[in-house]
Amino acid sequence: MSESPSFASEPIEKLVVNTIKTLTIDAVEKAKSGHPGLPMGCADFAFVLWTKFLKFNPANPHWPNRDRFVLSAGHGSMLLYSMLHLTGYKQMTLDQIKNFRQFGSRTPGHPESHETEGVEVTTGPLGQGTGNSVGLAMGQKFYGAAFNTPEFAISDHHVYALVSDGDLEEGISHEAASLAGHLGLDNLTWFYDDNSVTIEGKTELSYSDDVASRFKGYHWHVISINGNDQAQVEKALTEALATKGKPTIIIGKTIIGQGSPKLQGTPKAHSDAFGPEEVAATKKNIGWPEDAQFLVPKRVEEFFNGLKPKWAKAEEEWNAKVAAYAKANPDKAKLWNQFLKKELPENLEQILPVFPAGKPMATRNAGGDIVKALFGALPNFIGGAADLAPSTKTWIKEFGSYEKETYGGRNLHFGVREHAMGAIVAGLSYYGGLIPFGSTFFVFTDYMRPPIRLSAISEIQSIFVFTHDSIFVGEDGPTHEPVEHLATLRAMPNLCLIRPGDANETSYAWAVAVRNKKKPTVMCLTRQNLPVYDRTQCAPASGLLKGGYTLWESKAGTTPELILIGTGSELSLCFDAAQKLGAEGKAVRVVSLPSWDLFEAQPQSYRDTVLPPAVKKRVAVEAGVHMGWERYIGPEGKMVGVDRFGASAPYERLAKEYGLTVEHVLEAAKSI
């Protein structure tokens, strides 16, 4: 297909925008699914941002000082894929655009950071990108505080996010925006695609927020424009970059599906393929050859090729600055490289606390000592709690608070914003070089499942510390007592869940977490004290590194006739019951199984040494639902667990009422 003669005289700004629009409708039409409306309505914004403001180098997608662009409205993924292709990201070929939403392509329906270079974060569930963008902005501020000097600003980039009506309706956006305003993150700009259209009709059906007033209340700078007017977009972005002390939201009034004669401004433009007739009509309407498919005009290619030297030069100048910085600040430069590589001390286990036997200790308290040790050993280790640090034991006063104008603090204060905390922790991980964590009570994972799941999908190192991990929370009652939560998180792929059985297992749990660079880690810790095992009489706590191990057995070197399997606080019930059975002459083994996924990653030969297939008499003990334990106890085994909600009472009483006692474990063992 030859190009239209009008391409030669068309203003390049319009020609690029129409290229974005036609790539989008062609890709969606070929896939017979997708969301063409947002890319068409936001093409003007994308053109201005990417060609005049965004600091990046497509030849090096991982340049540390690049600006970050977050498409929180991930359904509009063709906008991002079009820009990645046009600007020259090697992975984003035209063939990838043609394979939009197809198996194995770099262009999935919603952007996935681990699949596609140039995609900073995985988005799709609306609102998640808002929290991620705040995490990215916090990460830049932390780097700036750690490394910038009066002479050299080696971390000075910006974070942009494109958010939709749906993003701003989601509760997480309120949480994230509130914290961003409180922290004065002036390196963050959201562009709000205010197109007044939702899937069910007009947004006025369910949404009438005064967005400007809302964000002014959050201490944001607010700019309102016509989002389809490139001059206004450019002026607004210039103003946003000049604004100090607060983040900016640009409220851009746009037309969804702009250019489609029949569908622009309607819900049909949101998530439907236009159909051949409307695709042809749209192309005709914007002056495009009607039978051309996936056409990138030569002038557009030449235009972006002409920008590549500018983008490359920006990185070259930064590299020269970093070289001069390294000469003037060799220690900081060394630390910078350690950050980027996430280098860990070779003697990591030796850095972690060793807890003496004999003195009971809650694993949350042990966790606090461990976090303090990690803060001292890992300068890129950063985290905090959702207003529960005194309970989760994650506040380490020696390392200061991350606050407005004191962005070098290592203790993060998320406030009562669990959902945003999860997404911000993920954003800090996406940023690169940081080992972030967030903490709260285990029951509140109900507020956090989306960012935990997206962290697992994205293969990033988010760490979540959850204390008060069972009905032994006690007096707070069933609303605060997790029962089904272990099972639901164990069901999640690529998630490492660890429920350590004593203080020393907790140290090794943290060793796993800081080394887990390709998956999130969830730690479940107790409120109540647990025994600290005498490791001269029991196996070393390093057995946790394999997920499960033989803690103790009454007749070492022989095949046991009974295996008691425990996790967390219930490991002690197994241990105490085994002592009694051993005294009766029984050959009994106690297995600590704090992490199913770590255990399943071991060779079958190892797993069989811990849980010999020939031994059918098994009892598992855990203060959670039975679901899933069948794989370890088999059809002949017994489970001592909790299959109903908890109650409000001292935890000692709950143990008796729910059968979480040594006596009940013995009863189950003898009944097999």
Secondary structure, DSSP 4 states (H G I P E B T S, - for coil): -PPPGGGGTS-HHHHHHHHHHHHHHHHHHHHT----HHHHHTHHHHHHIIIII----TT-TT-TT--EEEESSGGGHHHHHHHHHHHT-TT--HHHHHTTT-TT-S--SS--TTTSTT--S---STTHHHHHHHHHHHHHHHHHHHH--SS-------EEEEEEHHHHHSHHHHHHHHHHHHHT-TTEEEEEEE--EETTEEGGGT----HHHHHHHTT-EEEEEETT-HHHHHHHHHHHHH--SS-EEEEEE--TTTT-TTTTTSTHHHHS---HHHHHHHHHHTT--TT--S---HHHHHHHHHHHHHHHHHHHHHHHHHHHHHHH-HHHHHHHHHHHHT---TTHHHHS--PPTTS-B-HHHHHHHHHHHHHHH-TTEEEEESS-HHHHT---GGG-B-BTTBTT-SEEE--S-HHHHHHHHHHHHHHSS-EEEEEEEGGGGGGTHHHHHHHHHHT---EEEEES-SGGG-TT-GGG--SSHHHHHHTSTT-EEE--SSHHHHHHHHHHHHH-TTS-EEEE--SS-B----TTTS--GGGGGGS-EEEEESSTTS--SEEEEE-GGGHHHHHHHHHHHHHTT--EEEEE---HHHHHTS-HHHHHHHS-TT---EEEE-SS--TTTHHHHTTT-EEE---S---SS-HHHHHHHTT-SHHHHHHHHHH-
